[in-house]
Amino acid sequence: MIKPSRRQVKGPRAAVAPSAPDDPGGRRSGRALAVWVSLVVAAFAAGAVLHARGMLPIDHLPPLHGHFRTPSFSLLPPLFLGVLAVAVLPVLTARSRFGAALLLAYGTALAWTVLLAVSGEGLARPFTGPHEYPAVLPAVGDDPLGWLGSFTERLPGYPTHVRGHPPLPVLVLWALARVGLPGPFWAAVLVVLVGCSTVVAVAVTVRSVAGEEAARRALPYLALSPAAVWIATSMDAFFAGVGAWGVALLVSGGAGRTRVLSGVAAGVLLGALPYLSYGLVPYLLIPVVAAVVARISRASAVACLAGVAAVTAAFAAGGFLWPAGVLATHAEWTADPGAARPYLYFLIANLAVLALLTGPATAAGLARMAPGGARAPLGTVPRGVPALLRAVSGDTRALVAAAIVAVLALDVSGVTRGEVERIWVPYATWIVLAAAWSPSRRWLAAQALTGLLLQGLVISPW
């Protein structure tokens, strides 16, 4: 009788088995870390020169849209949480029941995000600004359909963030106020709760695509992602949660009627993305790739498309046509000072911001995922997957690759010139999966330290 190898053992205990050995001397990870540091340092150095020459007048700490500050003792609570989470979270998520592991990771992400936020300007402060979505709620009043129908026509008179987005974010906050939860505080609570839930949604997706062991390995990195600095409190964190749950429902819909209902729900969530942010159109590559790798049924795919179509039809019936909204927003964008930012600088600097959001462990993981890196430790390649995807599937590479391609498409387009620390949040939650390819406490600690430094050194408007 042939005994299964350790790599073939399933279940929670398999998740704590050692990963594939590092490349000799950790050279691959070391080079990746050097590239990560060099990219970040070069972006800040070049940004400082451009700012000094007056070429970036609205950015005071480029490539970030913020200001420098000196760290204070208010960082001690998130510091203590970070140390504790690095010490115990990998063990707990590996040995607990999967449902309990998801709750542990979600609770850690919530605590980490909130403690980082309150160590600075507070949880709700970003939503109190005159350029944010709540500022336009009085214009909606008691007639959301009337407001929706006139949205494109009246766009030039709205606050900055409203002019740069479709109408759905405002309608979400309007609905929140109508159920008795008005004001910036409840908007912040909604954003943080939904944004942090990406930890669970992404892990559920990974479990369907690459197996439970892969999901367990990813949970600590998802929970302690440096992107938490902008999950509290940016509306883009809400977008991230909506998109992540759309993907999760699509690939883990069950069977029979449940599968169809999950497909419709996934379609509604994914169909809502272009009405939350125009910059989320490339995000739709992620569910497409996940669906192909997970080999969802035809019924699920049709149900998902029906959900997407229902969202589009509902907005059209309400008087908002998406192409007209894109054209109106583009006209506003071309007149905005942000459009005058140097394209070539932000073409590279935007990637440096993405590196900060995803952390050094992700850079090391990407190096190990590359051809010639470590053998895939996170699952097996499903049969029947097209040859193009087989090269990056069977683990988490397909999802990471899809998110990176989507980011590059946005970056090259030139419509994301700065202020991408919030725009990248929905994409960063998938790219962070690469960090699980270099699982060790020192890399997890590096992730937490990056988040602490970002919070302690940068005053961000979000």
C-alpha beads as a LAMMPS data file, in Angstrom:
LAMMPS data file: protein, C-alpha beads

462 atoms
461 bonds

1 atom types
1 bond types

-500.0 500.0 xlo xhi
-500.0 500.0 ylo yhi
-500.0 500.0 zlo zhi

Masses

1 110.0

Atoms # bond

1 1 1 0.000 0.000 0.000
2 1 1 1.392 3.376 -1.011
3 1 1 1.231 5.999 1.707
4 1 1 0.354 9.556 0.690
5 1 1 3.160 12.058 0.814
6 1 1 2.970 14.980 3.178
7 1 1 2.041 17.297 0.326
8 1 1 -0.978 15.128 -0.430
9 1 1 -2.441 15.298 3.061
10 1 1 -5.601 17.388 3.174
11 1 1 -7.161 19.405 5.958
12 1 1 -6.006 21.882 8.592
13 1 1 -2.800 20.052 9.574
14 1 1 -1.581 20.096 5.985
15 1 1 -1.730 23.873 6.108
16 1 1 1.061 24.048 8.671
17 1 1 3.398 21.809 6.692
18 1 1 6.550 23.539 5.478
19 1 1 6.285 25.208 2.130
20 1 1 8.539 24.431 -0.762
21 1 1 12.137 25.273 0.145
22 1 1 13.456 28.715 -0.597
23 1 1 15.741 29.208 -3.530
24 1 1 19.393 28.787 -2.508
25 1 1 20.357 31.454 0.017
26 1 1 17.057 33.260 -0.520
27 1 1 18.648 35.054 -3.463
28 1 1 15.430 35.334 -5.428
29 1 1 13.530 36.826 -2.477
30 1 1 16.475 39.060 -1.632
31 1 1 16.627 40.465 -5.144
32 1 1 12.882 41.050 -5.081
33 1 1 13.187 42.976 -1.836
34 1 1 15.990 45.074 -3.325
35 1 1 13.825 45.908 -6.337
36 1 1 10.898 46.754 -4.036
37 1 1 13.014 49.155 -1.961
38 1 1 14.644 50.695 -5.037
39 1 1 11.307 51.320 -6.732
40 1 1 9.840 53.011 -3.653
41 1 1 12.934 55.121 -2.942
42 1 1 13.282 56.179 -6.586
43 1 1 9.616 57.198 -6.769
44 1 1 9.893 59.379 -3.653
45 1 1 13.208 60.877 -4.765
46 1 1 11.976 61.769 -8.239
47 1 1 8.698 63.014 -6.781
48 1 1 10.550 65.339 -4.405
49 1 1 12.513 66.824 -7.313
50 1 1 9.366 67.323 -9.414
51 1 1 7.534 68.887 -6.492
52 1 1 10.433 71.253 -5.794
53 1 1 10.338 72.348 -9.437
54 1 1 6.629 73.106 -9.251
55 1 1 5.564 70.237 -11.517
56 1 1 3.483 68.551 -8.810
57 1 1 1.860 71.473 -6.984
58 1 1 -1.050 69.489 -5.505
59 1 1 1.074 66.565 -4.299
60 1 1 3.236 67.294 -1.270
61 1 1 4.627 63.796 -0.731
62 1 1 4.653 62.249 -4.203
63 1 1 3.973 59.587 -5.258
64 1 1 1.512 59.663 -2.313
65 1 1 -1.185 62.302 -2.093
66 1 1 -0.533 63.432 1.447
67 1 1 1.880 65.110 3.849
68 1 1 4.769 63.905 5.968
69 1 1 4.372 63.667 9.740
70 1 1 6.385 62.457 12.706
71 1 1 5.222 59.191 14.297
72 1 1 3.676 59.435 17.758
73 1 1 2.911 57.151 20.680
74 1 1 -0.608 56.734 19.320
75 1 1 0.869 53.983 17.124
76 1 1 1.504 51.770 20.165
77 1 1 -1.906 49.990 20.108
78 1 1 -1.614 48.878 16.450
79 1 1 2.045 48.033 17.106
80 1 1 1.087 45.684 19.949
81 1 1 -1.660 44.139 17.833
82 1 1 0.762 43.658 14.945
83 1 1 3.303 41.881 17.150
84 1 1 0.603 39.631 18.619
85 1 1 -0.934 38.840 15.223
86 1 1 2.430 37.987 13.668
87 1 1 3.111 35.614 16.551
88 1 1 -0.184 33.727 16.726
89 1 1 -2.353 34.330 13.637
90 1 1 -0.503 31.937 11.276
91 1 1 -0.844 29.120 13.819
92 1 1 -4.486 29.840 14.601
93 1 1 -5.569 30.097 10.973
94 1 1 -3.716 26.873 10.177
95 1 1 -5.155 24.749 13.005
96 1 1 -8.683 26.103 13.487
97 1 1 -11.723 24.949 11.586
98 1 1 -11.861 26.833 8.303
99 1 1 -14.899 28.878 9.321
100 1 1 -13.211 29.837 12.578
101 1 1 -10.028 30.704 10.688
102 1 1 -12.003 33.073 8.466
103 1 1 -13.541 34.771 11.502
104 1 1 -10.140 35.106 13.188
105 1 1 -8.629 36.695 10.101
106 1 1 -11.608 39.020 9.652
107 1 1 -11.508 40.086 13.287
108 1 1 -7.772 40.730 13.041
109 1 1 -8.229 42.773 9.869
110 1 1 -10.957 44.852 11.522
111 1 1 -8.905 45.507 14.628
112 1 1 -5.757 46.260 12.603
113 1 1 -7.585 48.664 10.289
114 1 1 -9.466 50.509 13.036
115 1 1 -6.451 50.851 15.338
116 1 1 -4.369 52.245 12.491
117 1 1 -7.108 54.761 11.678
118 1 1 -7.708 55.993 15.221
119 1 1 -3.969 56.384 15.770
120 1 1 -4.132 59.188 13.209
121 1 1 -6.988 61.482 12.293
122 1 1 -9.767 59.110 13.269
123 1 1 -12.100 56.724 11.533
124 1 1 -14.728 59.100 10.142
125 1 1 -12.699 62.223 9.383
126 1 1 -12.086 61.436 5.671
127 1 1 -15.848 61.479 5.031
128 1 1 -16.245 64.950 6.531
129 1 1 -14.401 66.751 3.730
130 1 1 -16.208 68.965 1.220
131 1 1 -14.902 66.896 -1.705
132 1 1 -16.350 63.591 -0.479
133 1 1 -19.574 61.767 -1.349
134 1 1 -21.651 62.722 1.731
135 1 1 -21.392 66.380 0.750
136 1 1 -23.811 65.810 -2.142
137 1 1 -26.498 63.966 -0.160
138 1 1 -28.605 67.125 0.365
139 1 1 -28.891 67.381 -3.426
140 1 1 -30.385 63.873 -3.533
141 1 1 -33.014 64.786 -0.957
142 1 1 -36.155 62.661 -1.146
143 1 1 -35.907 61.991 -4.861
144 1 1 -33.039 59.572 -5.621
145 1 1 -34.491 58.632 -9.027
146 1 1 -34.782 62.278 -10.027
147 1 1 -31.213 62.875 -8.895
148 1 1 -30.013 59.807 -10.812
149 1 1 -31.749 60.918 -14.001
150 1 1 -30.095 64.348 -13.861
151 1 1 -26.706 63.114 -12.613
152 1 1 -24.772 63.523 -15.857
153 1 1 -26.310 66.908 -16.629
154 1 1 -25.516 68.352 -13.195
155 1 1 -22.130 66.689 -12.795
156 1 1 -19.998 69.885 -13.053
157 1 1 -21.599 71.273 -9.883
158 1 1 -20.828 68.282 -7.677
159 1 1 -17.850 67.680 -5.319
160 1 1 -14.595 66.292 -6.691
161 1 1 -15.084 62.630 -5.828
162 1 1 -18.650 62.639 -7.110
163 1 1 -17.523 64.166 -10.416
164 1 1 -14.923 61.437 -10.784
165 1 1 -17.274 58.497 -10.198
166 1 1 -20.604 57.065 -11.304
167 1 1 -23.646 57.765 -9.081
168 1 1 -23.887 54.489 -7.149
169 1 1 -21.553 55.430 -4.233
170 1 1 -23.780 58.397 -3.392
171 1 1 -26.905 56.239 -3.631
172 1 1 -25.361 53.688 -1.245
173 1 1 -24.730 56.376 1.370
174 1 1 -28.191 57.836 0.759
175 1 1 -29.749 54.405 1.419
176 1 1 -27.621 54.036 4.564
177 1 1 -28.958 57.343 5.875
178 1 1 -32.519 56.352 5.011
179 1 1 -32.350 53.221 7.173
180 1 1 -31.398 55.363 10.160
181 1 1 -27.594 55.422 9.918
182 1 1 -26.726 58.910 8.630
183 1 1 -23.502 60.836 8.817
184 1 1 -19.777 60.268 8.298
185 1 1 -19.391 57.855 11.222
186 1 1 -21.849 55.288 9.876
187 1 1 -20.455 55.702 6.379
188 1 1 -17.019 54.893 7.800
189 1 1 -18.380 51.863 9.674
190 1 1 -19.941 50.525 6.487
191 1 1 -16.754 51.026 4.494
192 1 1 -14.516 49.366 7.076
193 1 1 -16.845 46.396 7.660
194 1 1 -17.255 45.716 3.949
195 1 1 -13.653 46.551 3.069
196 1 1 -12.199 44.208 5.667
197 1 1 -14.549 41.454 4.536
198 1 1 -12.398 41.141 1.422
199 1 1 -10.182 38.964 3.621
200 1 1 -12.979 36.402 3.869
201 1 1 -14.205 36.733 0.290
202 1 1 -10.739 36.354 -1.238
203 1 1 -9.981 33.354 0.988
204 1 1 -13.274 31.703 -0.005
205 1 1 -12.367 32.244 -3.658
206 1 1 -8.897 30.815 -3.171
207 1 1 -10.378 27.768 -1.478
208 1 1 -12.556 27.130 -4.535
209 1 1 -9.742 27.742 -7.020
210 1 1 -6.699 26.282 -5.271
211 1 1 -7.838 24.428 -2.153
212 1 1 -8.154 25.030 1.564
213 1 1 -4.431 24.911 2.274
214 1 1 -3.841 27.804 -0.106
215 1 1 -6.575 29.843 1.568
216 1 1 -5.195 29.198 5.045
217 1 1 -1.700 30.269 3.988
218 1 1 -3.058 33.515 2.573
219 1 1 -5.230 34.559 5.527
220 1 1 -2.533 36.160 7.750
221 1 1 -1.204 38.219 4.831
222 1 1 -4.676 39.335 3.852
223 1 1 -5.459 40.347 7.438
224 1 1 -2.267 42.384 7.968
225 1 1 -2.058 43.963 4.537
226 1 1 -0.503 47.452 4.440
227 1 1 -3.508 48.465 2.324
228 1 1 -5.428 48.634 5.614
229 1 1 -4.146 52.216 5.931
230 1 1 -6.487 53.189 3.072
231 1 1 -9.258 50.727 3.840
232 1 1 -10.023 53.123 6.687
233 1 1 -11.516 55.214 5.352
234 1 1 -11.815 55.287 1.572
235 1 1 -14.954 54.424 -0.375
236 1 1 -12.727 52.321 -2.608
237 1 1 -12.509 49.815 0.258
238 1 1 -16.275 49.348 -0.085
239 1 1 -15.752 48.782 -3.807
240 1 1 -13.130 46.157 -2.954
241 1 1 -15.568 44.264 -0.749
242 1 1 -18.338 44.323 -3.358
243 1 1 -15.999 43.024 -6.053
244 1 1 -14.414 40.342 -3.871
245 1 1 -17.784 38.938 -2.790
246 1 1 -18.947 38.957 -6.398
247 1 1 -15.999 36.750 -7.344
248 1 1 -16.471 34.509 -4.296
249 1 1 -20.161 33.928 -5.024
250 1 1 -19.402 33.181 -8.655
251 1 1 -16.869 30.413 -8.020
252 1 1 -18.337 28.860 -4.864
253 1 1 -22.033 28.852 -5.606
254 1 1 -22.888 25.272 -4.605
255 1 1 -25.264 23.148 -6.678
256 1 1 -28.763 23.238 -8.118
257 1 1 -30.942 26.240 -7.331
258 1 1 -28.325 27.560 -4.910
259 1 1 -25.817 27.706 -7.735
260 1 1 -28.178 29.758 -9.896
261 1 1 -29.046 32.144 -7.056
262 1 1 -25.366 32.584 -6.233
263 1 1 -24.667 33.283 -9.887
264 1 1 -27.348 35.960 -10.020
265 1 1 -26.082 37.545 -6.789
266 1 1 -22.536 37.477 -8.153
267 1 1 -23.744 39.135 -11.332
268 1 1 -25.512 41.889 -9.408
269 1 1 -22.388 42.641 -7.363
270 1 1 -20.019 42.470 -10.323
271 1 1 -22.436 44.393 -12.507
272 1 1 -22.504 47.135 -9.877
273 1 1 -18.734 47.680 -10.090
274 1 1 -18.746 49.944 -13.186
275 1 1 -21.449 52.033 -11.478
276 1 1 -19.323 52.375 -8.351
277 1 1 -16.127 53.404 -10.130
278 1 1 -15.159 53.716 -13.776
279 1 1 -11.726 52.444 -12.778
280 1 1 -13.184 49.062 -11.861
281 1 1 -13.883 47.979 -15.436
282 1 1 -10.485 46.204 -15.701
283 1 1 -11.295 44.509 -12.367
284 1 1 -13.815 42.339 -14.228
285 1 1 -10.872 40.370 -15.606
286 1 1 -10.475 38.816 -12.142
287 1 1 -13.892 37.078 -12.027
288 1 1 -13.479 35.963 -15.634
289 1 1 -10.156 34.284 -14.870
290 1 1 -11.449 32.845 -11.591
291 1 1 -14.489 31.401 -13.375
292 1 1 -12.338 29.746 -16.039
293 1 1 -9.884 28.262 -13.549
294 1 1 -12.652 27.091 -11.200
295 1 1 -14.589 25.724 -14.202
296 1 1 -17.947 27.065 -13.106
297 1 1 -21.032 25.567 -14.695
298 1 1 -22.816 27.037 -17.677
299 1 1 -25.831 27.704 -15.458
300 1 1 -23.712 29.800 -13.083
301 1 1 -22.229 31.783 -15.955
302 1 1 -25.636 32.493 -17.495
303 1 1 -27.082 33.459 -14.111
304 1 1 -24.158 35.818 -13.517
305 1 1 -24.634 37.493 -16.892
306 1 1 -28.331 37.876 -16.108
307 1 1 -27.449 39.653 -12.860
308 1 1 -25.056 41.985 -14.689
309 1 1 -27.701 42.763 -17.291
310 1 1 -30.275 43.492 -14.580
311 1 1 -28.016 46.132 -13.005
312 1 1 -27.345 47.786 -16.357
313 1 1 -31.053 47.805 -17.201
314 1 1 -31.980 49.255 -13.809
315 1 1 -29.614 52.220 -14.176
316 1 1 -30.726 52.814 -17.756
317 1 1 -34.367 52.800 -16.623
318 1 1 -33.427 55.298 -13.901
319 1 1 -32.043 57.681 -16.507
320 1 1 -28.298 57.081 -16.145
321 1 1 -26.487 55.760 -19.210
322 1 1 -22.988 54.534 -18.388
323 1 1 -21.265 55.682 -21.624
324 1 1 -22.663 59.190 -21.160
325 1 1 -21.377 59.180 -17.590
326 1 1 -17.904 58.170 -18.757
327 1 1 -17.775 60.999 -21.288
328 1 1 -18.989 63.568 -18.763
329 1 1 -16.489 62.453 -16.142
330 1 1 -13.650 62.451 -18.667
331 1 1 -14.493 66.047 -19.556
332 1 1 -14.328 66.969 -15.873
333 1 1 -11.073 65.071 -15.452
334 1 1 -9.333 66.863 -18.331
335 1 1 -10.142 70.193 -16.682
336 1 1 -8.844 69.045 -13.288
337 1 1 -5.273 69.872 -12.142
338 1 1 -4.637 66.147 -11.677
339 1 1 -4.750 65.601 -15.432
340 1 1 -1.725 67.890 -15.831
341 1 1 0.497 65.624 -13.754
342 1 1 3.458 64.177 -15.703
343 1 1 2.414 60.889 -17.298
344 1 1 5.834 59.227 -17.391
345 1 1 6.529 59.850 -13.711
346 1 1 3.247 58.398 -12.531
347 1 1 3.498 55.508 -14.960
348 1 1 6.282 54.218 -12.696
349 1 1 5.358 55.952 -9.441
350 1 1 1.883 54.382 -9.433
351 1 1 3.572 50.983 -9.326
352 1 1 5.652 52.132 -6.364
353 1 1 2.420 52.986 -4.551
354 1 1 1.087 49.532 -5.412
355 1 1 4.279 48.091 -3.943
356 1 1 3.613 49.951 -0.690
357 1 1 0.007 48.771 -0.525
358 1 1 0.932 45.132 -1.094
359 1 1 4.132 45.130 0.964
360 1 1 7.595 43.579 0.658
361 1 1 6.338 40.033 1.273
362 1 1 4.288 40.298 -1.889
363 1 1 7.369 41.280 -3.861
364 1 1 9.188 38.234 -2.492
365 1 1 6.205 36.026 -3.285
366 1 1 5.977 37.342 -6.836
367 1 1 9.623 36.419 -7.340
368 1 1 8.931 32.875 -6.180
369 1 1 5.845 32.638 -8.392
370 1 1 7.766 33.626 -11.492
371 1 1 8.992 30.942 -13.941
372 1 1 12.002 29.217 -12.468
373 1 1 10.976 30.105 -8.922
374 1 1 9.780 27.766 -6.210
375 1 1 7.593 24.836 -7.119
376 1 1 3.907 25.595 -6.687
377 1 1 3.089 24.865 -3.020
378 1 1 -0.544 25.850 -3.197
379 1 1 -2.623 23.329 -5.079
380 1 1 -2.682 21.377 -8.307
381 1 1 -3.523 22.404 -11.841
382 1 1 -7.134 21.494 -12.695
383 1 1 -7.629 19.440 -15.834
384 1 1 -9.410 21.085 -18.703
385 1 1 -8.035 24.562 -18.062
386 1 1 -6.881 26.270 -21.291
387 1 1 -3.165 26.069 -21.917
388 1 1 -2.656 29.818 -21.525
389 1 1 -4.105 29.713 -18.004
390 1 1 -2.547 26.406 -16.987
391 1 1 0.792 28.180 -16.705
392 1 1 -0.548 30.373 -13.903
393 1 1 -3.304 28.238 -12.401
394 1 1 -3.784 25.456 -9.913
395 1 1 -2.697 27.780 -7.141
396 1 1 -3.191 31.507 -6.725
397 1 1 -1.128 32.660 -9.674
398 1 1 -4.100 33.082 -12.000
399 1 1 -5.838 35.472 -9.612
400 1 1 -2.673 37.463 -8.927
401 1 1 -1.842 37.666 -12.630
402 1 1 -5.344 38.897 -13.480
403 1 1 -5.151 41.657 -10.857
404 1 1 -1.705 42.763 -12.046
405 1 1 -2.815 42.902 -15.676
406 1 1 -5.860 44.961 -14.656
407 1 1 -3.678 47.429 -12.722
408 1 1 -1.240 47.761 -15.612
409 1 1 -4.111 48.484 -17.990
410 1 1 -5.284 51.328 -15.758
411 1 1 -1.769 52.601 -15.236
412 1 1 -0.911 52.713 -18.935
413 1 1 -4.234 54.419 -19.740
414 1 1 -2.997 57.567 -17.998
415 1 1 -6.290 58.298 -16.229
416 1 1 -4.728 57.301 -12.899
417 1 1 -2.071 59.977 -12.451
418 1 1 -1.551 60.019 -8.730
419 1 1 -3.920 59.467 -5.807
420 1 1 -3.857 55.744 -6.572
421 1 1 -3.341 54.663 -2.967
422 1 1 -7.123 54.352 -2.727
423 1 1 -7.746 53.370 -6.374
424 1 1 -5.431 50.360 -6.086
425 1 1 -7.138 48.973 -2.954
426 1 1 -9.569 46.626 -4.778
427 1 1 -6.697 45.222 -6.841
428 1 1 -4.157 45.044 -4.022
429 1 1 -6.324 42.604 -2.067
430 1 1 -5.773 40.011 -4.811
431 1 1 -2.114 40.768 -5.483
432 1 1 -1.315 40.277 -1.774
433 1 1 -2.060 36.576 -2.338
434 1 1 1.459 36.326 -3.757
435 1 1 2.863 36.887 -0.258
436 1 1 1.682 33.408 0.748
437 1 1 4.365 31.971 -1.533
438 1 1 7.019 33.083 0.961
439 1 1 5.345 32.102 4.235
440 1 1 7.378 33.036 7.284
441 1 1 6.883 35.251 10.304
442 1 1 9.610 37.636 9.201
443 1 1 7.786 38.400 5.971
444 1 1 4.489 38.772 7.817
445 1 1 6.237 41.113 10.255
446 1 1 7.549 43.121 7.300
447 1 1 3.972 43.546 6.087
448 1 1 2.809 44.821 9.477
449 1 1 5.808 47.142 9.757
450 1 1 5.058 48.622 6.338
451 1 1 1.506 49.417 7.426
452 1 1 2.729 51.009 10.644
453 1 1 5.259 53.165 8.817
454 1 1 2.697 54.308 6.258
455 1 1 0.260 55.271 8.999
456 1 1 2.913 56.875 11.184
457 1 1 4.720 58.872 8.497
458 1 1 1.935 59.947 6.130
459 1 1 -1.087 62.182 6.693
460 1 1 -3.534 61.005 4.051
461 1 1 -6.846 62.627 3.078
462 1 1 -8.398 59.136 2.995

Bonds

1 1 1 2
2 1 2 3
3 1 3 4
4 1 4 5
5 1 5 6
6 1 6 7
7 1 7 8
8 1 8 9
9 1 9 10
10 1 10 11
11 1 11 12
12 1 12 13
13 1 13 14
14 1 14 15
15 1 15 16
16 1 16 17
17 1 17 18
18 1 18 19
19 1 19 20
20 1 20 21
21 1 21 22
22 1 22 23
23 1 23 24
24 1 24 25
25 1 25 26
26 1 26 27
27 1 27 28
28 1 28 29
29 1 29 30
30 1 30 31
31 1 31 32
32 1 32 33
33 1 33 34
34 1 34 35
35 1 35 36
36 1 36 37
37 1 37 38
38 1 38 39
39 1 39 40
40 1 40 41
41 1 41 42
42 1 42 43
43 1 43 44
44 1 44 45
45 1 45 46
46 1 46 47
47 1 47 48
48 1 48 49
49 1 49 50
50 1 50 51
51 1 51 52
52 1 52 53
53 1 53 54
54 1 54 55
55 1 55 56
56 1 56 57
57 1 57 58
58 1 58 59
59 1 59 60
60 1 60 61
61 1 61 62
62 1 62 63
63 1 63 64
64 1 64 65
65 1 65 66
66 1 66 67
67 1 67 68
68 1 68 69
69 1 69 70
70 1 70 71
71 1 71 72
72 1 72 73
73 1 73 74
74 1 74 75
75 1 75 76
76 1 76 77
77 1 77 78
78 1 78 79
79 1 79 80
80 1 80 81
81 1 81 82
82 1 82 83
83 1 83 84
84 1 84 85
85 1 85 86
86 1 86 87
87 1 87 88
88 1 88 89
89 1 89 90
90 1 90 91
91 1 91 92
92 1 92 93
93 1 93 94
94 1 94 95
95 1 95 96
96 1 96 97
97 1 97 98
98 1 98 99
99 1 99 100
100 1 100 101
101 1 101 102
102 1 102 103
103 1 103 104
104 1 104 105
105 1 105 106
106 1 106 107
107 1 107 108
108 1 108 109
109 1 109 110
110 1 110 111
111 1 111 112
112 1 112 113
113 1 113 114
114 1 114 115
115 1 115 116
116 1 116 117
117 1 117 118
118 1 118 119
119 1 119 120
120 1 120 121
121 1 121 122
122 1 122 123
123 1 123 124
124 1 124 125
125 1 125 126
126 1 126 127
127 1 127 128
128 1 128 129
129 1 129 130
130 1 130 131
131 1 131 132
132 1 132 133
133 1 133 134
134 1 134 135
135 1 135 136
136 1 136 137
137 1 137 138
138 1 138 139
139 1 139 140
140 1 140 141
141 1 141 142
142 1 142 143
143 1 143 144
144 1 144 145
145 1 145 146
146 1 146 147
147 1 147 148
148 1 148 149
149 1 149 150
150 1 150 151
151 1 151 152
152 1 152 153
153 1 153 154
154 1 154 155
155 1 155 156
156 1 156 157
157 1 157 158
158 1 158 159
159 1 159 160
160 1 160 161
161 1 161 162
162 1 162 163
163 1 163 164
164 1 164 165
165 1 165 166
166 1 166 167
167 1 167 168
168 1 168 169
169 1 169 170
170 1 170 171
171 1 171 172
172 1 172 173
173 1 173 174
174 1 174 175
175 1 175 176
176 1 176 177
177 1 177 178
178 1 178 179
179 1 179 180
180 1 180 181
181 1 181 182
182 1 182 183
183 1 183 184
184 1 184 185
185 1 185 186
186 1 186 187
187 1 187 188
188 1 188 189
189 1 189 190
190 1 190 191
191 1 191 192
192 1 192 193
193 1 193 194
194 1 194 195
195 1 195 196
196 1 196 197
197 1 197 198
198 1 198 199
199 1 199 200
200 1 200 201
201 1 201 202
202 1 202 203
203 1 203 204
204 1 204 205
205 1 205 206
206 1 206 207
207 1 207 208
208 1 208 209
209 1 209 210
210 1 210 211
211 1 211 212
212 1 212 213
213 1 213 214
214 1 214 215
215 1 215 216
216 1 216 217
217 1 217 218
218 1 218 219
219 1 219 220
220 1 220 221
221 1 221 222
222 1 222 223
223 1 223 224
224 1 224 225
225 1 225 226
226 1 226 227
227 1 227 228
228 1 228 229
229 1 229 230
230 1 230 231
231 1 231 232
232 1 232 233
233 1 233 234
234 1 234 235
235 1 235 236
236 1 236 237
237 1 237 238
238 1 238 239
239 1 239 240
240 1 240 241
241 1 241 242
242 1 242 243
243 1 243 244
244 1 244 245
245 1 245 246
246 1 246 247
247 1 247 248
248 1 248 249
249 1 249 250
250 1 250 251
251 1 251 252
252 1 252 253
253 1 253 254
254 1 254 255
255 1 255 256
256 1 256 257
257 1 257 258
258 1 258 259
259 1 259 260
260 1 260 261
261 1 261 262
262 1 262 263
263 1 263 264
264 1 264 265
265 1 265 266
266 1 266 267
267 1 267 268
268 1 268 269
269 1 269 270
270 1 270 271
271 1 271 272
272 1 272 273
273 1 273 274
274 1 274 275
275 1 275 276
276 1 276 277
277 1 277 278
278 1 278 279
279 1 279 280
280 1 280 281
281 1 281 282
282 1 282 283
283 1 283 284
284 1 284 285
285 1 285 286
286 1 286 287
287 1 287 288
288 1 288 289
289 1 289 290
290 1 290 291
291 1 291 292
292 1 292 293
293 1 293 294
294 1 294 295
295 1 295 296
296 1 296 297
297 1 297 298
298 1 298 299
299 1 299 300
300 1 300 301
301 1 301 302
302 1 302 303
303 1 303 304
304 1 304 305
305 1 305 306
306 1 306 307
307 1 307 308
308 1 308 309
309 1 309 310
310 1 310 311
311 1 311 312
312 1 312 313
313 1 313 314
314 1 314 315
315 1 315 316
316 1 316 317
317 1 317 318
318 1 318 319
319 1 319 320
320 1 320 321
321 1 321 322
322 1 322 323
323 1 323 324
324 1 324 325
325 1 325 326
326 1 326 327
327 1 327 328
328 1 328 329
329 1 329 330
330 1 330 331
331 1 331 332
332 1 332 333
333 1 333 334
334 1 334 335
335 1 335 336
336 1 336 337
337 1 337 338
338 1 338 339
339 1 339 340
340 1 340 341
341 1 341 342
342 1 342 343
343 1 343 344
344 1 344 345
345 1 345 346
346 1 346 347
347 1 347 348
348 1 348 349
349 1 349 350
350 1 350 351
351 1 351 352
352 1 352 353
353 1 353 354
354 1 354 355
355 1 355 356
356 1 356 357
357 1 357 358
358 1 358 359
359 1 359 360
360 1 360 361
361 1 361 362
362 1 362 363
363 1 363 364
364 1 364 365
365 1 365 366
366 1 366 367
367 1 367 368
368 1 368 369
369 1 369 370
370 1 370 371
371 1 371 372
372 1 372 373
373 1 373 374
374 1 374 375
375 1 375 376
376 1 376 377
377 1 377 378
378 1 378 379
379 1 379 380
380 1 380 381
381 1 381 382
382 1 382 383
383 1 383 384
384 1 384 385
385 1 385 386
386 1 386 387
387 1 387 388
388 1 388 389
389 1 389 390
390 1 390 391
391 1 391 392
392 1 392 393
393 1 393 394
394 1 394 395
395 1 395 396
396 1 396 397
397 1 397 398
398 1 398 399
399 1 399 400
400 1 400 401
401 1 401 402
402 1 402 403
403 1 403 404
404 1 404 405
405 1 405 406
406 1 406 407
407 1 407 408
408 1 408 409
409 1 409 410
410 1 410 411
411 1 411 412
412 1 412 413
413 1 413 414
414 1 414 415
415 1 415 416
416 1 416 417
417 1 417 418
418 1 418 419
419 1 419 420
420 1 420 421
421 1 421 422
422 1 422 423
423 1 423 424
424 1 424 425
425 1 425 426
426 1 426 427
427 1 427 428
428 1 428 429
429 1 429 430
430 1 430 431
431 1 431 432
432 1 432 433
433 1 433 434
434 1 434 435
435 1 435 436
436 1 436 437
437 1 437 438
438 1 438 439
439 1 439 440
440 1 440 441
441 1 441 442
442 1 442 443
443 1 443 444
444 1 444 445
445 1 445 446
446 1 446 447
447 1 447 448
448 1 448 449
449 1 449 450
450 1 450 451
451 1 451 452
452 1 452 453
453 1 453 454
454 1 454 455
455 1 455 456
456 1 456 457
457 1 457 458
458 1 458 459
459 1 459 460
460 1 460 461
461 1 461 462
